[in-house]
Each structure stands twice: as structure tokens, then as C-alpha cells.
Amino acid sequence: MAFTLTLLALAAVLALAWRYLGAYMVAIYRGQVHWLGPLERPVYRLLGVDPKSEQSWKGYAVSLVLFSGVSLLLTYGILRLQGQLPLNPQHLPGVPAALSWNTAVSFLTNTNWQNYGGETTMSYLSQMAALTVQQFVSAAVGIAVAIALIRGLGRRGSSTIGNFWVDTVRGTLYLLLPIAFLAGIVFVAQGAVQTLAGPALIHDTLNGVTQLIPRGPVGFMEAIKQLGTNGGGFFNANSADPLENPTQLTNFLSIALMLCIPVALTYVFGKMVGSTRQGLALLATMAVIFASWTAFTTYAEAQPNPAVAAAGVSSQPQGNMEGKEVRFGPLNTALFGVASTQTSTGSADASYDSFTPLGGLGLLTGMMLGEVTPGGDGSGLYTLLLFALIAVFIGGLMIGRTPEYLGKKIQAREVKLASLGVLVMPITVLALAGMATALPVGRAGAFNSGPHGFTEILYALTSQGNNNGSAFAGLNGNTTFYNVIGGIDMLLGRFGVMLPVLALAGALAAKQTVPVSLGTFRTDNVTFVVLLLGVILIVGGLTFFPAISLGPLVEQFTHGRFFG
């Protein structure tokens, strides 16, 4: 009953976010919100940007790459030099080169994969000036690219798709900062720690024990970690740490924050292209897969853990409690995990390595579908739109006419760009996973042998290639090999999709619309939703089924049963 109420409350919150947060975002990106003008205008002067001037897709892409390059260098520099920089009460040394590379790329790409323990590796300055800043701007960049693609679909005969600098600044100032500030107050009020006073030394005179408790600016970092679909936590235990995620309320708030912007973007899409029904069709597609994966994963985690049963524990009335927080339980933990892996968040309130084989399968395959249900901030929508273009291409072939989407003819160039954007992730992930399992240096990182060890490797590279950042935690990723290939994986998973999306936005913006006729394939009804679902599932299934057959499925079958 309690879990059912949680689901109903989450549905209500997301319905409000879809309508009202979505409407607010439309106003932001149409330039109708100005209440932070005194902060916004100096930023444009500092950047030398005319906020009224728009860019072609090439100009937008160049600005994106330049901004990302500078951000990468600054983040890398802070991490390497943190031993000589202030706000380092624990006197932590500079972060090693390979780990700094991986971490800088990770936070730049909205992945937040962490091959380190935050409280033992990063100074306060690194956590705030490098990592938390990137959590804001990487989310803003993802949303900006989605808005650019929406403009491309909504405009006619246009050579521009907006201004990268304006979209990124406005997304940060008007959307991410206010919501993260309010959510941060809730986290701190509930018990998340927020201080620059350094770690606390606790003397337990009764038991004769002394313990050093790490502390830091955690609460407000936690807010943008979830809202920006980032996932990188201050502590190594991430959202399982009570100083980071202290109560049931903060756990629920975390799930809601992960989902609210990706869900609201479907409303933004509908309003900006002139048809809310088009946005509802995309939302329905997201909801079907998200609900199905939630049901599958929660059911799997409600079952007894077969490994625990094999160890002689016959009674597991609550289901699989291995690696979970007692205060959250298996059902809420599974919901958190599905929300985290089907957005690009990757945060965790439990050990995902301790999920049942089928529970882990639910998390892994949610990422393998391209993280479009609902996906990360911006990245979920623009990747789903790539699938939508492929779906209308298939639909056009079925009815024997040129495919169209929102009145725009989808021709060879658009199909090639959409296909490139969809396939770059699975090609990258499978190639690097094959390399890691073929080389001794890659196999040495897995703590387990057999199918579970393979799943640890596959999960890590899938997570990084999808800019998710969650981990099975059974892989030693802090090696030169995994730090380097992980960085490559994350860069290709981010920019290998973003750049084709921007090229597609430019191509679509330049097109004129064609009138609707009796032969037009509608994209705002149940038929299109079913077709889009089929395309997503078939692409994910064809590319990844052989790999998951060697990992979680084999592991489950070794226990002699599939369910129950």
C-alpha cells in the first residue's frame, strides 16, 4: 500500500511538472522571462555575446564544442592542482592525471561516473568549483541542444536555430538555479549536511572509539545532482549515505527531481511545434517503457535473492535486502534505480551490484534503450526524436509515400543523421566492452568471474556510453585503462549524438512544411506510439541482446529458474 501511494504521489507531481514547469520552460526559451535580468545581462557582456543574435547550426555546434573544451580544461586543472588550492581542510593531494581526465570528462558530459570516493579524494573547492558547476552547465547544455532541435522542427525556411550562449545561460539562471536552491533547502532541512567546517572528530567515551566523520557542502550539491540528471555524489556511498539522502522524503524528492525536467520537455516540445498532442505522444511512449521496467524490476527485487538462499538463508520475507538501505526497502530502491538509469542520472540509494540478476537486467537494459524514457535533461528528448524520425521513415515506407514529421519531409540526409545519432552509442559500447573483455588489463578490473564479472564490465561501459554514471560497483575502474577508455566512451556518447542532432536541427529548420493530406502518416496517435515503441525496443534488442545473454540472463539461469 505504501509503495502504491508513492507511485500515485509521483504521478501527481510529474503531471504538475509536465503542465506548469513545462509552460515556464517555454517562456524561458522564448525569451519571455526576465526577472534575473541584472544577472543575465552582465554574463552576455562578459562573453561578448549579443543575446538578440541567432546562430546557424554550425555556429551553435562550434560554440558548444568551444565551451565544452574550455570547461574540460578548467575542471581538469582544478583537480590536478587541488593540493595547492584553498578550501582543502583535509589537505588532499592533487588528483592523478588519468583519474582527473576521466572525472573532468565525466562531469562535462553530464555522466558523473566516479572512479573515486568523493570524501577521500576531492577537496571542497574541487567539489564546488569544478564538479558542482559542471552539474549545472552540463544539464543546461543538454536542454539547450534539445531546444535547438525543437526549433528546427518548428521553424520554416530558417537558417538559424537559436543562440547557444543565450540558451545555456537562461537554462542555468532561470531553470536550474532556482529549483536546485529550493530543493537544496529541503535536503538540508531534512538532515543533509552543509558545511565548510571540515570533518568532525567524534569521541565515543562509552565504547572508547574515535571516528572521523566526513562533512562538506553536500545538501545543495545533492539537489542539482538529481535535478540536472547528473548523479555524482559528494560521498562514495552516494544517495545511500544518510548525510546525503537522510529520509524517505528526500528519497522521494530525489526521484521526482530526476524525472521532472525530462517529462516537462515533452510539453515544451508540443507547445513550441504548435501541437500539444505531439508532445503527449512522446510522453506516452516514455511512460509505457518506464512503467513496464519499473514493474519488472520491482517484482524482481521483491523476490528472494538466490545467492542468499544458496548460502542457507531460507526466509527472505521482504525480498532482496542485500545491499539495500533498510529505511528504503526493495521496492522504493528498485523505483529509484529505474528512475536513475532511465534518466541519465546514475545516482544510487543502494548497491546495484547486489540486485538480483533480473533486477540488474532491468537497470542495464533501461540504459541500453538509449535512455529516452524519459532520459536525461535534454538528451532524453533529442534522442527520442531521433527514434521518432526513424519511426516515421519506416511508417512512410509502409504507406508508400515520402516520410513526414510535423510537416517536414524526412529525406536521405535526415535519416542518415538520425541513424548516426542512434547507433553511435551501441557501436561505442559494444566495441569497448569487447576490447575490455578481450584484454587481460580489462578483465583484471572485474572483482567477479563468470557472467557476473562480464556484466560488471558491460554495465560500466554501457553506463558511461549513455552518460548515465551508475555502476555495479564490482569493477575497479580506477586504473589507467578504464579511466582512459571510459573518458573516450563518455565523449562519444555525448558529442557523437549532440553534433548529428544539431546538424539535423539545421536541416529541418531550412525546410518548408508540406500540407496535410489523407495519406499523411499521423504522429500524434496510438498507432505512432506503438510504432515508436517497436523501433526503440527492436534497435535496443538487436544490438544488445547477445551481450545481455552472456551476462545477467546466463547468471539468472544458473539458479535454475527465471522467476519465483
Secondary structure, 3 states (H helix, E strand, C coil): CHHHHHHHHHHHHHHHHHHHHHHHHHHHHCCCCCCCHHHHHHHHHHHCCCCCCCCCHHHHHHHHHHHHHHHHHHHHHHHHHHHHCCCCCCCCCCCCHHHHHHHHHHHHCCCCCCCCCHHHHCCHHHHHHHHHHHHHHHHHHHHHHHHHHHHHHHCCCCCCCCCHHHHHHHHHHHHHHHHHHHHHHHHHHHCCCECCCCCEEEEECCCCEEEEECCCECHHHHHHHHHCCCCCCCCCCHHHCCCCCCCHHHHHHHHHHHHHHHHHHHHHHHHHHCCHHHHHHHHHHHHHHHHHHHHHHHHHHCCCCHHHHHCCCCCCCCCCCCCECCCCHHHHHHHHHHHHHHCCCCCCCECHHHCCHHHHHHHHHHHHCCCCCCCCCCHHHHHHHHHHHHHHHHHHHHHCCCCEECCEECCHHHHHHHHHHHHHHHHHHHHHHHHHHHCHHHHCCECCCHHHHHHHHHHHHHHHHCCCCCCCCCECCCCHHHHHHHHHHHHHHHHHHHHHHHHHHHHHHHCCCCCCCCCCCCCCCHHHHHHHHHHHHHHHHHHHHHHHHHHHHHHHHCCCCCCC
